[in-house]
């Protein structure tokens, strides 16, 4: 059914006259009559009784008039809903964060997102960077923070901060240590798929420096607890020292020859256009990462 012709019919039925409806619609009366006639041919029924005093809906016309008003009411509600969505979008946004980042950023991210978009929902999922990267490509996550992701044409990537890696211990340490010296110490580290572990081994393997691993533990907080007990040392980004909440004094050594820095990256799928929700979440993540992870450096030599 032609909705424009339906609109012309409603105008005539409500005005009670072709001439008055034509004036309201800013069209000629013959053109309006022709459009209503085409609608009657389309539905196979006479919709208006034409008299010298005007035009009145037939029984079929009254039925169609009720349908038409419902259709146009739905269209208006859809228009209002679209306008409201533009002002305050609805829907759900899924953000992926590595556990160490999630522990620091999630509360602020959710609070600011809810304040800006009260009709939308945000889901924060935690996982290793390698898993979050897979979820981004698969469409399960809209935007994520990743540690040291490889380049991919399927992802838009923006480096937010580069953090120096440091040796952490409860034993006294010099201000600086060569990587060869670090490799000789007993270490507790995350297991293989972890981006930090991969970054460390990218520097030690070519130099023939095997790591002396006492244990492999994926949780950074658990790694720090083992360090606090004196089980072993660890290598972590310098911001991880903020999570130290143990009575034992913390000792930190900058690593050099070579120095190493991990890369904290904001990533989103290239296949999906950005929305107001993703743009806002991305900007909040930039600001929160800058506030919590920027400006940290290892101890001065």
N, C-alpha and C positions, 0 to 999 in steps of 0.2 A: 504494500500500500504506500502510495506517495504521501509522505508526511506533510509536504508543503500544501498539497491539495486538501489534506485533512484540516490543516490550519485555516485555509480559505473557507471551508465549509463551516467550521466553528465560528469564524468571524461573522458569516451571514446569519447563522442560527442565533447567535447572541444579539446581533444588531436588529434582526427581524426584517432586514431589508438588504437587497443587493446594492442599492445606491449608497446607503449609509456605510455598509461594510467596505465598498470600493473606496469611498472617501477616506476611511480610517486606514486602509491598506495602501493608499496612494497608488491606485491602479484604476484602469478604466472598467466600467461596469460590464461591457461585453467580454473583456478578457477574464474577469472574475466569473461570470456566468459560464464561460467555456471551461474553466478549470473545475468548477463544481459539477458540470455535466460529465466531464471525463471521470471524476471520482464516482459518480453514480453508475457509469458504465463499468467501472472497475469492480464495484461491489455487486452489480447486477440488480440494484434496487433504487427506487426513487427515494430521495432523502429529504427533499423540500417540496412543500406545496407552494407554488408561485401564484400569487393573487395580485390584484391591482393595488392592494394596500401593503404588499410586502411579501415576505416568505416565511413560512413556519415549518418546523421539522415534522416529518411524518413519524409514524411509530418506529420505523426502522431508523429514521434520522435521529430520534431521541435516544435510541439504543447506541447508535454510533457516537453521538455527542457525549454520552457518558464514558464510553471507551476512550474517546479522544481526550477528554479532560483528565482521565487517569494517566494516559500516555504523556501528556504535556506536564502533568504534575511530577511524574517520575523523571522526566527530562530536566525539570527545574531543580528537583532534589539532587540529581546527578551533577548539575552545574554548580550548585551551592557546595556540594561535597568536594568537588574538584578544587573550588576556590579555597575551601577550608584546609584541604590537604596541602595546598600551596603555602598557606599561612602557617599551618601546624601539621606537618606530614604525619600520617599513620604508618603502620607497618612494623617490621622487625629488622634490626641490624645485628649482624653477628661479627664480633671482633675477636681475633685470635691473638693470644699473648703467651710468650714463654712464662713458665711459673715464676721465675725471679722477677720479671717485669710486672706480671699480673699482681704479685704481692704488693708492689709499690703503687701501681697506677689504677687498679680496678675501681676502688671506692670513689676517687675523684672523677674518673671517666663516667661512671654510672650516674653520679650526682649531677654533673654538668649536663649530660645528655638528657636526663629526665627534666631538668629545669628548662632546657631549650625546647624539647619536644615531648610535652606531657602525654600526647596521644600515641606516641610510638614506644616500642620496647627495644631494649638492647640486651643481647646475650653475649657473655664473655666466655670463651672456651680457652682452656689452657692446654699446652702441648709443646713438645720439642719443635724447634724451627723446621726440621725436616717434615714433620707431620703437618704443621700449619701451612707449609708451602703446598703440600699435596691437597689440603682442604681448600686453599685459595683457588687452585687450578680446577678442582672439581666443583666449585661453586658452593661449597658448604660454609665458607667464610667470606665476608665481604671486604674486610680490611684487616691487616695483621702487622704486628711487629715481629721481625725475624732477626736472628743473629747470623751474620755472614752468609747470606744466601748466594748461591751461584747465579750468574746472569741467566735470565729466561725471557724469551720473547712473549711468553704468556703472562708475564707480570710486569707491572709498573713498579719500579723500585726507587726509593729516595733515601739516601744515607742521612740519618739524623745526628749521629754522634759516633766517634771512634774513641774507644776506651783503652787505655794501656792495661796490659796484663801484669800482675804482680804476684810474687810468692808470699804466702801467708803462713805464719807459724806462731806457736806459743814460745818457741825458743828464740833467743836474741839473734838478730840478723844484721848484716851490714846494710847500708843504705841502698847499695846496688849490687846485683849479682849477674854474672854472665849466664847465658842460657845453658852452657855446658855444666856449670856448677849446680844449676837448678835441677838438671836431669839426674844428677847424682844423689839427690835427696829422696827419701821415702815419701811417696805422694799418694793421696787419695783424690781421685778425679772422677768426673762423670764418664759414663761408658761411651763406646765408639760413635754412635750416631750423633752425639751431642756436638754442636757446632764449635764450642770452646775446645773440646778434646781434639777435634779435627784440626783446628787452627794451630794448636800446640804441636801436634805431630807433623804438620806441614813444615815446621821449622826444625824439629829434632831429627826426623828420619833422614833428610838429605845429608845431615852432618854425622850420621851414624851414632846418634845419641839415644839409646833405648831408655824408656822411662822406667823408673823403679816404682811400680804400682803396688801398693799395699791392699787397696780396695778400689772398686768402681761403684760409685753411688750417684744416682742421677739427681737427687734433691740437693740443691746448694745448701739449704739449711742443715741437712744431715751431714754434708761434707764439713761444714763449719763446726758442727758439734764434735765430729771426730778429731778435727784439728784442735779444738779446745781441750779434748782429753789427752792430747799429746800422742795420738796414734800415728799421725803423719802430718806433713805439710800439704798445701794445695796451691794450685795456680788458678786465679780467678781475675775477672775484671776488677779494677780498683773500687768501683761502686759497691761491690759485694761486701766490702768492709763495713758498710753502714748497717748490715744485718748482724754484726757481731754484738751479742748481748750476754756474753759470758764473763764471769769474774776474772778469768785469767787475762793477763795483759796480752794485747795483740801486737805482733811484730810484722812489719811489711817491708819487703825489699823490691825496688824497681828492677825489672829484668832488662838487660841490655845485651848487645852483641849476639843476636840482634834484639832490639826492642820489638815488642809485639802489641798490636792494637786490634781488638775486635770491632766489628761494624754493626751498629744497631740500625736496622733498615725498616722503613715504612713501605708496605707492599699491598698492591691491589690488583685484581685481574684486569688484563687489558681488554678482554672480550666483553666486559660489562661497562656501560657508561656510568659515570659518577652521578650520584643522587645528592639531594640536600643532606640526607642523613650521613652518607659516606664522607661527603666533603666536611661536614661539621666534626664527625668523629676523627677524621684525619688531622684536622687542625688542632683539636684537643690533644691528640696523642703527640703531635709535634711540641706543643707547649709543655705538656707534662714530662716528656722525655728531656726537654731542655732544662726544666726545673729540677729534675731528680738525677739526671745522669751527666749533664754537661758540667764543665768547670772542675771536674775531679782529676787529680793527677797523683802519681806516686810520690812518695817522700822525696824531698830535695836531696841530691847527692851531696 
